[in-house]
Amino acid sequence: MSDSRAILLFVKAPQPGQVKTRLGKRIGDNLACDLYRCFGLDLYQTLQAVQVPILVFYAPAHQAPQIRAWLTCDRLFYQGEGDLGQRMQRAFECGFALGYKQLLILGSDSPDVPLSMLQEAWRHLAQGRGVIGPSEDGGYYTLGFHRDGFRPEVFQNMTWSTPRVYQETLKRLKAASVPVHQLPVWFDVDTASDLSAFIQRNQGNPNVQLTLNLCAAHSLTPDTDFGPD
């Protein structure tokens, strides 16, 4: 295999009321879904600039045609059943089984993650380290393993969607004697206040132009009063 690296991109089929539900409570499910579509497209185009294969892991089942039409991607894999940890573990195992040696997993909640952070991650993965990027809410926006340092136990019996996920994952990596590089903190876009901050920090950023255009079309600005999250 000529490529030793790959990105594992986790996405959901963009369906109103099924994606960005916290945001949908403030701006409506249809607009929240349209934003999610733009998040995915902007992020996918940014990741293509890294010039490594992108393996798209989707949910729910039987949505491959919709995902392919949305992202125009050709490497599609169903996430399978189970909690988030089981599905991420399965994705890593799939990537390594395909022959890749360095894998980096990302979701679509952080569409403006800087390319420089991903390049930093690859440098450390190439040296055999694990990498983890903490998100502001206590989770993480990316996690990466070299095949020789993969530890599935970091995904097992975890309580997900809590502010302790990042710290608990880091603790498990260190307990497993995995040398790990911590990337800078970045931001998910899950709530109305997250969206306001996203618009504010990305003025003029061409990597999220589809999302910014949609926000502008609906008069969403950093000063929009969405009400409490």
GROMACS elastic network, one bead per residue, 0.5 to 0.9 nm:
[ bonds ]
;  ai    aj funct       b0    kb
    1     4     6  0.69306   500
    1    99     6  0.68955   500
    1   100     6  0.78563   500
    3     6     6  0.75218   500
    3    52     6  0.71350   500
    3    53     6  0.75825   500
    3    99     6  0.87048   500
    3   100     6  0.69548   500
    3   101     6  0.86925   500
    4    52     6  0.86750   500
    4    99     6  0.73495   500
    4   101     6  0.51260   500
    4   102     6  0.62011   500
    4   103     6  0.86355   500
    5    52     6  0.62721   500
    5    53     6  0.72130   500
    5   100     6  0.56091   500
    5   101     6  0.60391   500
    5   103     6  0.58742   500
    5   104     6  0.81771   500
    5   122     6  0.83380   500
    6    52     6  0.55730   500
    6    54     6  0.58590   500
    6    55     6  0.70366   500
    6    95     6  0.76019   500
    6   100     6  0.65831   500
    6   101     6  0.82246   500
    6   102     6  0.65105   500
    6   103     6  0.51954   500
    6   104     6  0.66667   500
    6   105     6  0.87841   500
    7    47     6  0.81727   500
    7    52     6  0.70584   500
    7    53     6  0.63036   500
    7    55     6  0.59907   500
    7    56     6  0.82240   500
    7    95     6  0.88418   500
    7   102     6  0.85985   500
    7   103     6  0.57700   500
    7   105     6  0.58462   500
    7   106     6  0.74378   500
    8    53     6  0.87647   500
    8    54     6  0.61205   500
    8    56     6  0.60321   500
    8    57     6  0.68818   500
    8    88     6  0.89720   500
    8    91     6  0.70995   500
    8    92     6  0.77146   500
    8    95     6  0.78151   500
    8   103     6  0.68781   500
    8   104     6  0.59520   500
    8   106     6  0.62432   500
    8   107     6  0.84373   500
    9    44     6  0.84874   500
    9    54     6  0.67920   500
    9    55     6  0.60762   500
    9    57     6  0.58951   500
    9    58     6  0.82594   500
    9   104     6  0.84577   500
    9   105     6  0.58982   500
    9   106     6  0.50779   500
    9   107     6  0.57396   500
    9   108     6  0.75781   500
   10    55     6  0.86734   500
   10    56     6  0.61472   500
   10    58     6  0.59943   500
   10    59     6  0.83028   500
   10    79     6  0.80144   500
   10    88     6  0.84957   500
   10   105     6  0.74527   500
   10   106     6  0.62024   500
   10   108     6  0.67701   500
   11    14     6  0.85652   500
   11    40     6  0.76909   500
   11    56     6  0.72376   500
   11    57     6  0.63199   500
   11    58     6  0.50044   500
   11    59     6  0.66618   500
   11    67     6  0.85413   500
   11   107     6  0.63285   500
   11   108     6  0.61675   500
   12    15     6  0.83429   500
   12    18     6  0.83623   500
   12    19     6  0.71964   500
   12    57     6  0.84942   500
   12    58     6  0.54952   500
   12    60     6  0.66400   500
   12    63     6  0.88772   500
   12    67     6  0.82437   500
   12   108     6  0.86586   500
   13    18     6  0.82800   500
   13    19     6  0.79768   500
   13    37     6  0.88812   500
   13    58     6  0.69715   500
   13    59     6  0.62036   500
   13    60     6  0.67807   500
   13    63     6  0.65690   500
   13    64     6  0.85497   500
   13    66     6  0.69323   500
   13    67     6  0.61829   500
   13    70     6  0.88214   500
   14    18     6  0.72875   500
   14    19     6  0.63183   500
   14    33     6  0.58813   500
   14    34     6  0.77671   500
   14    36     6  0.67087   500
   14    37     6  0.62246   500
   14    66     6  0.84611   500
   14    67     6  0.82579   500
   14    70     6  0.86823   500
   15    18     6  0.54431   500
   15    19     6  0.63938   500
   15    29     6  0.87292   500
   15    30     6  0.82489   500
   15    33     6  0.61763   500
   15    34     6  0.88725   500
   16    19     6  0.64810   500
   16    20     6  0.85689   500
   16    21     6  0.84120   500
   16    24     6  0.84869   500
   16    28     6  0.88116   500
   16    29     6  0.51047   500
   16    30     6  0.52361   500
   16    31     6  0.81825   500
   16    32     6  0.73359   500
   16    33     6  0.51940   500
   16    34     6  0.83124   500
   17    20     6  0.75900   500
   17    21     6  0.59445   500
   17    24     6  0.72929   500
   17    28     6  0.87584   500
   17    29     6  0.52755   500
   17    30     6  0.75947   500
   17    32     6  0.83665   500
   17    33     6  0.75330   500
   18    21     6  0.64185   500
   18    29     6  0.83275   500
   18    33     6  0.80358   500
   19    22     6  0.86336   500
   19    23     6  0.88533   500
   19    24     6  0.82365   500
   19    29     6  0.81495   500
   19    32     6  0.73581   500
   19    33     6  0.61161   500
   19    36     6  0.70830   500
   20    23     6  0.53540   500
   20    24     6  0.60413   500
   20    25     6  0.89322   500
   20    29     6  0.78482   500
   20    32     6  0.59072   500
   20    33     6  0.67656   500
   20    35     6  0.85574   500
   20    36     6  0.69547   500
   20   109     6  0.88549   500
   20   189     6  0.85625   500
   20   190     6  0.62398   500
   20   191     6  0.80392   500
   21    25     6  0.64379   500
   21    28     6  0.87845   500
   21    29     6  0.68975   500
   21    32     6  0.74316   500
   21    33     6  0.86548   500
   21   190     6  0.81528   500
   21   191     6  0.87357   500
   22    25     6  0.54597   500
   22    26     6  0.74303   500
   22    32     6  0.88948   500
   22   190     6  0.63804   500
   22   191     6  0.57136   500
   22   192     6  0.79781   500
   22   229     6  0.78152   500
   23    26     6  0.55573   500
   23    27     6  0.63452   500
   23    28     6  0.75853   500
   23    29     6  0.78377   500
   23    32     6  0.61446   500
   23   189     6  0.85355   500
   23   190     6  0.60215   500
   23   192     6  0.55898   500
   23   194     6  0.89700   500
   23   195     6  0.83109   500
   23   229     6  0.82206   500
   24    27     6  0.51414   500
   24    30     6  0.75234   500
   24    31     6  0.72616   500
   24    32     6  0.50615   500
   24    33     6  0.78470   500
   24   191     6  0.85098   500
   24   192     6  0.87480   500
   25    28     6  0.57868   500
   25    29     6  0.70368   500
   25    32     6  0.87659   500
   25   191     6  0.89814   500
   25   192     6  0.89401   500
   25   229     6  0.86808   500
   26    29     6  0.85903   500
   26    32     6  0.88612   500
   26   191     6  0.83229   500
   26   192     6  0.66980   500
   26   226     6  0.60048   500
   26   227     6  0.72934   500
   26   228     6  0.85744   500
   26   229     6  0.78062   500
   27    30     6  0.82754   500
   27    31     6  0.64075   500
   27    32     6  0.65417   500
   27   192     6  0.80116   500
   27   226     6  0.75005   500
   28    31     6  0.56710   500
   28    32     6  0.61738   500
   28    33     6  0.86545   500
   29    32     6  0.50175   500
   29    33     6  0.60252   500
   29    34     6  0.86056   500
   30    33     6  0.51162   500
   30    34     6  0.62657   500
   30    35     6  0.86815   500
   31    35     6  0.61349   500
   31    36     6  0.85522   500
   31   218     6  0.88523   500
   32    35     6  0.50770   500
   32    36     6  0.62433   500
   32    37     6  0.87435   500
   33    37     6  0.63062   500
   33    38     6  0.87567   500
   34    37     6  0.50507   500
   34    38     6  0.64241   500
   34    39     6  0.86798   500
   34   211     6  0.89038   500
   34   214     6  0.81196   500
   35    38     6  0.50484   500
   35    39     6  0.60834   500
   35    40     6  0.86527   500
   35   210     6  0.88952   500
   35   211     6  0.63310   500
   35   214     6  0.71832   500
   35   215     6  0.80653   500
   36    40     6  0.62240   500
   36    41     6  0.86146   500
   36   108     6  0.78816   500
   36   109     6  0.83807   500
   36   211     6  0.85847   500
   37    40     6  0.52996   500
   37    41     6  0.62856   500
   37    42     6  0.86453   500
   37    70     6  0.75679   500
   37    71     6  0.89252   500
   37   211     6  0.85721   500
   38    41     6  0.50401   500
   38    42     6  0.59075   500
   38    43     6  0.83130   500
   38   111     6  0.86742   500
   38   208     6  0.80853   500
   38   209     6  0.87389   500
   38   210     6  0.56889   500
   38   211     6  0.50738   500
   38   212     6  0.88380   500
   38   214     6  0.79429   500
   39    42     6  0.53293   500
   39    43     6  0.60415   500
   39    44     6  0.84427   500
   39   108     6  0.64124   500
   39   109     6  0.75345   500
   39   110     6  0.78592   500
   39   111     6  0.51663   500
   39   112     6  0.82631   500
   39   208     6  0.75298   500
   39   210     6  0.79394   500
   39   211     6  0.62642   500
   40    43     6  0.52082   500
   40    44     6  0.59148   500
   40    45     6  0.85221   500
   40    70     6  0.85317   500
   40    71     6  0.74721   500
   40   107     6  0.88988   500
   40   108     6  0.57129   500
   40   109     6  0.85566   500
   40   111     6  0.68527   500
   41    44     6  0.51287   500
   41    45     6  0.61627   500
   41    46     6  0.85933   500
   41    70     6  0.76446   500
   41    71     6  0.61867   500
   41   111     6  0.86480   500
   41   208     6  0.86695   500
   41   210     6  0.77240   500
   41   211     6  0.87449   500
   42    45     6  0.53143   500
   42    46     6  0.62736   500
   42    47     6  0.87295   500
   42   111     6  0.64828   500
   42   112     6  0.79295   500
   42   207     6  0.62195   500
   42   208     6  0.51913   500
   42   209     6  0.72132   500
   42   210     6  0.64502   500
   42   211     6  0.72179   500
   43    46     6  0.50134   500
   43    47     6  0.61157   500
   43    48     6  0.86011   500
   43   108     6  0.70526   500
   43   110     6  0.80223   500
   43   112     6  0.68573   500
   43   113     6  0.80260   500
   43   207     6  0.76774   500
   43   208     6  0.75017   500
   44    47     6  0.50916   500
   44    48     6  0.62224   500
   44    49     6  0.89652   500
   44    54     6  0.84513   500
   44    71     6  0.72311   500
   44   108     6  0.88545   500
   44   111     6  0.85640   500
   45    48     6  0.51185   500
   45    49     6  0.68519   500
   45    71     6  0.89612   500
   45   207     6  0.77693   500
   46    49     6  0.54568   500
   46    50     6  0.74182   500
   46   111     6  0.87032   500
   46   112     6  0.85369   500
   46   113     6  0.88906   500
   46   114     6  0.87024   500
   46   115     6  0.72282   500
   46   207     6  0.62615   500
   46   208     6  0.85135   500
   47    50     6  0.53893   500
   47    51     6  0.74541   500
   47    52     6  0.81095   500
   47    54     6  0.76930   500
   47   115     6  0.77409   500
   47   118     6  0.88025   500
   48    51     6  0.54317   500
   48    52     6  0.70959   500
   48    53     6  0.80255   500
   48    54     6  0.76206   500
   49    52     6  0.82163   500
   49   115     6  0.83439   500
   50    53     6  0.87920   500
   50   115     6  0.76826   500
   50   118     6  0.81316   500
   50   119     6  0.77611   500
   51    54     6  0.87927   500
   53    75     6  0.83747   500
   54    73     6  0.82933   500
   54    74     6  0.88993   500
   54    75     6  0.69689   500
   55    73     6  0.85699   500
   55    74     6  0.83516   500
   55    75     6  0.51879   500
   55    76     6  0.62149   500
   55    77     6  0.72863   500
   55    91     6  0.89624   500
   55    95     6  0.80332   500
   56    67     6  0.88421   500
   56    73     6  0.76145   500
   56    74     6  0.84091   500
   56    75     6  0.60457   500
   56    77     6  0.61105   500
   56    78     6  0.83699   500
   57    75     6  0.85745   500
   57    76     6  0.60391   500
   57    78     6  0.54689   500
   57    79     6  0.52710   500
   57    80     6  0.89672   500
   57    91     6  0.72976   500
   58    61     6  0.76984   500
   58    63     6  0.76030   500
   58    64     6  0.74240   500
   58    67     6  0.74114   500
   58    76     6  0.72668   500
   58    77     6  0.63084   500
   58    78     6  0.51195   500
   58    79     6  0.54875   500
   58    80     6  0.85861   500
   59    62     6  0.80999   500
   59    63     6  0.69392   500
   59    64     6  0.85414   500
   59    77     6  0.89958   500
   59    78     6  0.62183   500
   59    79     6  0.59147   500
   59    80     6  0.76074   500
   60    63     6  0.62863   500
   60    64     6  0.89484   500
   60    78     6  0.76220   500
   60    79     6  0.77973   500
   60    80     6  0.81902   500
   60    81     6  0.89803   500
   61    64     6  0.76791   500
   61    78     6  0.64116   500
   61    79     6  0.80061   500
   61    80     6  0.74930   500
   61    81     6  0.89770   500
   62    65     6  0.78502   500
   62    66     6  0.88569   500
   62    78     6  0.81798   500
   63    66     6  0.53925   500
   63    67     6  0.62721   500
   63    68     6  0.86487   500
   63    78     6  0.85419   500
   64    67     6  0.51131   500
   64    68     6  0.59929   500
   64    69     6  0.85261   500
   64    76     6  0.69973   500
   64    77     6  0.80601   500
   64    78     6  0.77703   500
   65    68     6  0.51129   500
   65    69     6  0.61232   500
   65    70     6  0.85730   500
   66    69     6  0.51818   500
   66    70     6  0.61629   500
   66    71     6  0.87635   500
   67    70     6  0.50343   500
   67    71     6  0.61095   500
   67    72     6  0.76451   500
   67    73     6  0.78504   500
   67    76     6  0.82823   500
   68    71     6  0.54748   500
   68    73     6  0.53614   500
   68    74     6  0.69554   500
   68    75     6  0.89257   500
   68    76     6  0.77388   500
   69    72     6  0.53273   500
   69    73     6  0.78860   500
   70    73     6  0.81946   500
   71    74     6  0.89347   500
   73    76     6  0.71478   500
   77    80     6  0.86476   500
   77    91     6  0.84784   500
   79    82     6  0.89092   500
   79    87     6  0.56245   500
   79    88     6  0.78501   500
   79    90     6  0.75553   500
   79    91     6  0.70277   500
   80    86     6  0.86328   500
   80    87     6  0.62925   500
   80    90     6  0.80672   500
   81    84     6  0.89334   500
   81    86     6  0.77904   500
   81    87     6  0.68241   500
   82    85     6  0.77726   500
   82    86     6  0.55575   500
   82    87     6  0.62262   500
   83    86     6  0.53820   500
   83    87     6  0.63396   500
   83    88     6  0.87394   500
   83   160     6  0.84529   500
   84    87     6  0.51633   500
   84    88     6  0.61120   500
   84    89     6  0.85255   500
   84   155     6  0.81036   500
   84   160     6  0.73389   500
   85    88     6  0.51586   500
   85    89     6  0.60169   500
   85    90     6  0.84626   500
   85   152     6  0.89945   500
   85   154     6  0.81748   500
   85   156     6  0.61028   500
   85   157     6  0.79036   500
   85   158     6  0.70809   500
   85   160     6  0.79434   500
   86    89     6  0.51715   500
   86    90     6  0.61389   500
   86    91     6  0.86879   500
   86   155     6  0.65935   500
   86   156     6  0.69520   500
   87    90     6  0.50697   500
   87    91     6  0.62577   500
   87    92     6  0.88386   500
   87   155     6  0.89171   500
   88    92     6  0.63398   500
   88    93     6  0.86160   500
   88   105     6  0.80690   500
   88   155     6  0.73567   500
   89    92     6  0.52769   500
   89    93     6  0.62161   500
   89    94     6  0.85738   500
   89   152     6  0.60158   500
   89   153     6  0.87536   500
   89   154     6  0.87149   500
   89   155     6  0.63493   500
   89   156     6  0.84315   500
   90    93     6  0.50753   500
   90    94     6  0.60416   500
   90    95     6  0.86303   500
   91    94     6  0.50213   500
   91    95     6  0.62003   500
   91    96     6  0.86863   500
   91   105     6  0.85662   500
   92    95     6  0.50883   500
   92    96     6  0.62059   500
   92    97     6  0.84726   500
   92   103     6  0.70502   500
   92   104     6  0.86138   500
   92   105     6  0.81079   500
   92   145     6  0.84163   500
   92   147     6  0.89999   500
   92   150     6  0.84459   500
   92   152     6  0.86740   500
   93    96     6  0.52276   500
   93    97     6  0.60037   500
   93    98     6  0.86112   500
   93   152     6  0.87452   500
   94    97     6  0.50378   500
   94    98     6  0.62752   500
   94    99     6  0.89434   500
   95    98     6  0.51705   500
   95    99     6  0.67993   500
   95   100     6  0.58816   500
   95   101     6  0.82456   500
   95   102     6  0.87702   500
   95   103     6  0.71221   500
   96    99     6  0.51783   500
   96   100     6  0.50237   500
   96   101     6  0.62503   500
   96   102     6  0.80578   500
   96   103     6  0.78699   500
   96   147     6  0.65454   500
   97   100     6  0.73484   500
  100   103     6  0.70409   500
  100   146     6  0.89382   500
  100   147     6  0.77353   500
  101   126     6  0.89274   500
  101   145     6  0.82986   500
  101   146     6  0.56914   500
  101   148     6  0.79100   500
  102   122     6  0.79448   500
  102   125     6  0.62396   500
  102   126     6  0.71901   500
  102   128     6  0.85565   500
  102   144     6  0.73560   500
  102   145     6  0.59373   500
  102   147     6  0.61081   500
  103   122     6  0.88348   500
  103   125     6  0.81399   500
  103   143     6  0.84299   500
  103   144     6  0.54951   500
  103   145     6  0.55884   500
  103   146     6  0.65233   500
  103   147     6  0.78072   500
  104   118     6  0.85939   500
  104   121     6  0.80730   500
  104   122     6  0.82204   500
  104   125     6  0.87609   500
  104   131     6  0.83184   500
  104   142     6  0.67772   500
  104   143     6  0.57917   500
  104   145     6  0.66926   500
  104   146     6  0.89423   500
  105   141     6  0.83164   500
  105   142     6  0.54708   500
  105   143     6  0.54875   500
  105   144     6  0.61777   500
  105   145     6  0.89738   500
  106   109     6  0.85490   500
  106   110     6  0.83277   500
  106   141     6  0.61555   500
  106   143     6  0.72452   500
  107   110     6  0.69287   500
  107   111     6  0.84209   500
  107   141     6  0.67674   500
  107   142     6  0.74989   500
  108   111     6  0.58100   500
  108   141     6  0.88722   500
  108   188     6  0.85853   500
  108   189     6  0.89953   500
  109   112     6  0.89768   500
  109   141     6  0.77115   500
  109   187     6  0.81485   500
  109   189     6  0.55238   500
  109   190     6  0.69940   500
  110   113     6  0.57257   500
  110   135     6  0.88749   500
  110   141     6  0.67546   500
  110   186     6  0.76776   500
  110   187     6  0.60312   500
  110   189     6  0.62252   500
  111   114     6  0.89103   500
  111   188     6  0.80318   500
  111   189     6  0.80997   500
  111   207     6  0.87247   500
  111   208     6  0.71992   500
  111   211     6  0.89930   500
  112   115     6  0.86466   500
  112   186     6  0.89485   500
  112   187     6  0.84460   500
  112   198     6  0.81394   500
  112   202     6  0.78875   500
  112   205     6  0.87336   500
  112   207     6  0.70548   500
  112   208     6  0.63897   500
  113   116     6  0.85712   500
  113   117     6  0.73082   500
  113   118     6  0.81091   500
  113   141     6  0.85205   500
  113   186     6  0.68919   500
  113   187     6  0.78662   500
  114   117     6  0.55353   500
  114   118     6  0.70527   500
  114   186     6  0.88770   500
  114   207     6  0.89349   500
  115   118     6  0.52084   500
  115   119     6  0.63005   500
  115   120     6  0.86353   500
  116   119     6  0.50501   500
  116   120     6  0.61324   500
  116   121     6  0.86260   500
  117   121     6  0.62122   500
  117   122     6  0.87993   500
  117   133     6  0.86831   500
  117   183     6  0.68761   500
  117   184     6  0.75145   500
  118   122     6  0.63546   500
  118   123     6  0.87891   500
  118   142     6  0.89584   500
  118   183     6  0.89372   500
  119   122     6  0.51759   500
  119   123     6  0.64363   500
  119   124     6  0.89792   500
  120   123     6  0.52760   500
  120   124     6  0.66934   500
  120   125     6  0.88431   500
  120   183     6  0.77898   500
  121   124     6  0.54062   500
  121   125     6  0.61973   500
  121   126     6  0.86683   500
  121   130     6  0.85473   500
  121   131     6  0.61486   500
  121   132     6  0.82179   500
  121   133     6  0.88481   500
  121   143     6  0.89770   500
  121   144     6  0.75724   500
  121   181     6  0.79403   500
  121   182     6  0.88282   500
  121   183     6  0.73020   500
  122   126     6  0.60308   500
  122   127     6  0.87030   500
  122   131     6  0.86625   500
  122   144     6  0.86107   500
  123   126     6  0.53202   500
  123   127     6  0.67910   500
  124   127     6  0.51537   500
  124   128     6  0.66818   500
  124   129     6  0.55145   500
  124   130     6  0.72071   500
  124   131     6  0.70672   500
  124   180     6  0.84409   500
  124   181     6  0.69261   500
  125   128     6  0.50961   500
  125   129     6  0.50420   500
  125   130     6  0.60346   500
  125   131     6  0.69324   500
  125   144     6  0.71466   500
  125   145     6  0.65219   500
  125   146     6  0.56929   500
  125   181     6  0.88348   500
  126   129     6  0.73664   500
  126   146     6  0.73856   500
  127   146     6  0.84146   500
  128   145     6  0.78465   500
  128   146     6  0.55162   500
  128   147     6  0.82891   500
  128   148     6  0.73032   500
  128   149     6  0.69322   500
  128   179     6  0.79513   500
  129   144     6  0.85103   500
  129   145     6  0.69925   500
  129   146     6  0.66326   500
  129   149     6  0.72341   500
  129   178     6  0.69998   500
  129   179     6  0.51561   500
  129   180     6  0.52904   500
  129   181     6  0.66915   500
  130   143     6  0.76011   500
  130   144     6  0.55163   500
  130   146     6  0.64891   500
  130   149     6  0.70162   500
  130   150     6  0.80537   500
  130   173     6  0.83173   500
  130   178     6  0.66374   500
  130   179     6  0.60853   500
  130   181     6  0.61737   500
  130   182     6  0.86670   500
  131   142     6  0.78768   500
  131   143     6  0.56435   500
  131   145     6  0.66911   500
  131   179     6  0.85176   500
  131   180     6  0.52842   500
  131   182     6  0.58717   500
  131   183     6  0.70087   500
  132   140     6  0.69125   500
  132   141     6  0.78401   500
  132   142     6  0.57244   500
  132   144     6  0.63776   500
  132   166     6  0.83474   500
  132   169     6  0.88666   500
  132   170     6  0.79596   500
  132   180     6  0.72658   500
  132   181     6  0.65074   500
  132   182     6  0.52039   500
  132   183     6  0.60125   500
  132   184     6  0.89836   500
  133   139     6  0.86757   500
  133   140     6  0.53839   500
  133   141     6  0.55907   500
  133   142     6  0.51205   500
  133   143     6  0.64344   500
  133   166     6  0.84669   500
  133   181     6  0.86238   500
  133   182     6  0.58996   500
  133   184     6  0.62085   500
  133   185     6  0.62048   500
  133   186     6  0.73184   500
  134   137     6  0.82831   500
  134   138     6  0.67094   500
  134   139     6  0.59725   500
  134   141     6  0.60955   500
  134   142     6  0.75252   500
  134   143     6  0.89942   500
  134   166     6  0.61665   500
  134   167     6  0.87670   500
  134   182     6  0.75944   500
  134   183     6  0.70252   500
  134   184     6  0.69302   500
  134   186     6  0.65541   500
  134   187     6  0.85307   500
  135   138     6  0.57356   500
  135   139     6  0.52938   500
  135   141     6  0.55868   500
  135   142     6  0.86471   500
  135   166     6  0.79935   500
  135   184     6  0.86088   500
  135   185     6  0.53266   500
  135   187     6  0.52669   500
  135   188     6  0.66206   500
  136   139     6  0.72639   500
  136   140     6  0.81306   500
  136   185     6  0.62482   500
  136   186     6  0.60948   500
  136   187     6  0.54788   500
  136   188     6  0.73538   500
  137   140     6  0.82065   500
  137   162     6  0.82360   500
  137   163     6  0.59481   500
  137   187     6  0.76689   500
  137   188     6  0.76730   500
  138   161     6  0.86807   500
  138   162     6  0.69795   500
  138   164     6  0.57750   500
  138   165     6  0.62047   500
  138   166     6  0.56426   500
  138   167     6  0.75731   500
  139   160     6  0.84527   500
  139   161     6  0.72023   500
  139   162     6  0.71124   500
  139   163     6  0.60862   500
  139   164     6  0.69047   500
  139   167     6  0.81051   500
  140   143     6  0.72673   500
  140   165     6  0.74470   500
  140   166     6  0.56629   500
  140   185     6  0.84579   500
  140   186     6  0.83973   500
  140   188     6  0.89573   500
  141   185     6  0.86355   500
  141   186     6  0.71892   500
  141   187     6  0.76867   500
  141   188     6  0.73876   500
  142   183     6  0.89096   500
  144   150     6  0.87290   500
  145   148     6  0.80275   500
  145   149     6  0.61879   500
  145   150     6  0.55072   500
  145   151     6  0.82512   500
  146   149     6  0.53237   500
  146   150     6  0.62202   500
  147   150     6  0.53540   500
  148   151     6  0.89732   500
  149   178     6  0.63436   500
  149   179     6  0.84352   500
  150   178     6  0.83551   500
  151   154     6  0.62075   500
  151   155     6  0.84031   500
  151   172     6  0.89981   500
  151   173     6  0.76171   500
  151   176     6  0.73955   500
  151   178     6  0.81499   500
  152   155     6  0.57830   500
  152   156     6  0.70066   500
  153   156     6  0.51078   500
  153   157     6  0.82658   500
  153   172     6  0.76463   500
  153   173     6  0.87453   500
  153   176     6  0.86886   500
  154   157     6  0.85002   500
  154   158     6  0.78262   500
  154   168     6  0.84256   500
  154   169     6  0.57944   500
  154   170     6  0.84719   500
  154   171     6  0.89256   500
  154   172     6  0.57891   500
  154   173     6  0.67290   500
  154   176     6  0.89138   500
  155   158     6  0.62165   500
  155   169     6  0.79212   500
  158   165     6  0.76660   500
  158   168     6  0.82959   500
  158   169     6  0.86003   500
  159   162     6  0.69298   500
  159   164     6  0.84709   500
  159   165     6  0.72726   500
  160   163     6  0.87475   500
  160   164     6  0.84690   500
  160   165     6  0.63770   500
  161   164     6  0.83689   500
  161   165     6  0.71291   500
  162   165     6  0.59140   500
  162   166     6  0.89720   500
  163   166     6  0.74089   500
  163   167     6  0.83828   500
  164   167     6  0.54495   500
  164   168     6  0.59494   500
  164   169     6  0.84547   500
  165   168     6  0.52253   500
  165   169     6  0.60096   500
  165   170     6  0.85374   500
  166   169     6  0.51619   500
  166   170     6  0.61299   500
  166   171     6  0.85553   500
  167   170     6  0.50838   500
  167   171     6  0.60854   500
  167   172     6  0.86471   500
  168   172     6  0.62380   500
  168   173     6  0.86868   500
  169   172     6  0.51094   500
  169   173     6  0.62232   500
  169   174     6  0.86935   500
  170   173     6  0.51015   500
  170   174     6  0.62636   500
  170   175     6  0.85765   500
  170   180     6  0.81710   500
  170   182     6  0.89908   500
  171   174     6  0.52773   500
  171   175     6  0.61331   500
  171   176     6  0.86585   500
  172   176     6  0.61467   500
  172   177     6  0.86617   500
  172   178     6  0.88227   500
  173   176     6  0.51355   500
  173   177     6  0.64031   500
  173   178     6  0.53592   500
  173   179     6  0.76701   500
  173   180     6  0.72870   500
  174   178     6  0.56614   500
  174   179     6  0.70726   500
  174   180     6  0.76451   500
  175   178     6  0.76179   500
  176   179     6  0.89768   500
  177   180     6  0.89111   500
  182   185     6  0.87296   500
  183   186     6  0.87632   500
  187   194     6  0.78777   500
  187   198     6  0.83029   500
  188   191     6  0.87404   500
  188   194     6  0.70606   500
  188   195     6  0.89890   500
  188   198     6  0.88535   500
  189   192     6  0.80742   500
  189   193     6  0.84162   500
  189   195     6  0.57723   500
  189   197     6  0.86740   500
  189   198     6  0.72055   500
  190   193     6  0.83850   500
  190   194     6  0.61316   500
  190   195     6  0.73967   500
  191   194     6  0.50322   500
  191   195     6  0.63210   500
  191   196     6  0.88005   500
  191   229     6  0.62203   500
  192   195     6  0.50095   500
  192   196     6  0.63203   500
  192   197     6  0.87320   500
  192   225     6  0.89291   500
  192   226     6  0.61968   500
  192   227     6  0.80655   500
  192   228     6  0.80160   500
  192   229     6  0.62283   500
  193   196     6  0.50373   500
  193   197     6  0.62730   500
  193   198     6  0.85248   500
  193   222     6  0.86450   500
  193   226     6  0.78153   500
  193   227     6  0.89752   500
  193   228     6  0.82179   500
  193   229     6  0.69076   500
  194   197     6  0.51676   500
  194   198     6  0.60719   500
  194   199     6  0.87275   500
  195   199     6  0.62188   500
  195   200     6  0.85586   500
  195   220     6  0.89034   500
  195   221     6  0.88166   500
  195   222     6  0.78629   500
  196   199     6  0.52863   500
  196   200     6  0.62267   500
  196   201     6  0.88306   500
  196   220     6  0.80156   500
  196   221     6  0.64969   500
  196   223     6  0.71509   500
  196   224     6  0.74039   500
  196   226     6  0.89739   500
  197   200     6  0.50179   500
  197   201     6  0.62102   500
  197   202     6  0.85300   500
  197   222     6  0.64767   500
  198   201     6  0.54664   500
  198   202     6  0.61117   500
  198   203     6  0.87908   500
  198   222     6  0.80854   500
  199   202     6  0.53526   500
  199   203     6  0.63570   500
  199   211     6  0.89297   500
  199   212     6  0.70005   500
  199   215     6  0.80585   500
  199   220     6  0.82788   500
  199   221     6  0.64853   500
  199   222     6  0.58740   500
  200   203     6  0.60673   500
  200   221     6  0.76373   500
  200   222     6  0.54521   500
  200   223     6  0.89771   500
  201   204     6  0.89670   500
  201   205     6  0.85361   500
  202   205     6  0.50880   500
  202   206     6  0.85306   500
  202   207     6  0.88716   500
  202   208     6  0.75412   500
  202   212     6  0.80491   500
  203   206     6  0.87796   500
  203   212     6  0.79369   500
  204   207     6  0.89147   500
  204   208     6  0.87528   500
  204   209     6  0.79306   500
  204   212     6  0.86644   500
  205   208     6  0.60564   500
  205   209     6  0.66742   500
  205   212     6  0.86115   500
  206   209     6  0.50124   500
  206   210     6  0.85784   500
  206   212     6  0.89923   500
  207   210     6  0.82997   500
  208   211     6  0.54993   500
  208   212     6  0.62761   500
  208   213     6  0.86792   500
  209   213     6  0.59248   500
  209   214     6  0.85224   500
  210   213     6  0.51520   500
  210   214     6  0.63032   500
  210   215     6  0.87162   500
  211   214     6  0.51879   500
  211   215     6  0.62524   500
  211   216     6  0.86538   500
  212   215     6  0.50394   500
  212   216     6  0.61145   500
  212   217     6  0.85565   500
  212   220     6  0.89652   500
  213   216     6  0.50822   500
  213   217     6  0.61169   500
  213   218     6  0.87534   500
  214   217     6  0.50318   500
  214   218     6  0.64425   500
  214   219     6  0.86469   500
  214   220     6  0.84553   500
  215   218     6  0.52801   500
  215   219     6  0.60961   500
  215   221     6  0.71455   500
  216   220     6  0.57791   500
  216   221     6  0.72641   500
  217   220     6  0.76852   500
  218   221     6  0.89650   500
  219   224     6  0.80831   500
  220   223     6  0.79618   500
  220   224     6  0.59335   500
  221   224     6  0.52441   500
  221   225     6  0.89722   500
  222   225     6  0.86197   500
  223   226     6  0.89460   500
  224   227     6  0.89396   500
  225   228     6  0.86951   500
  226   229     6  0.79461   500
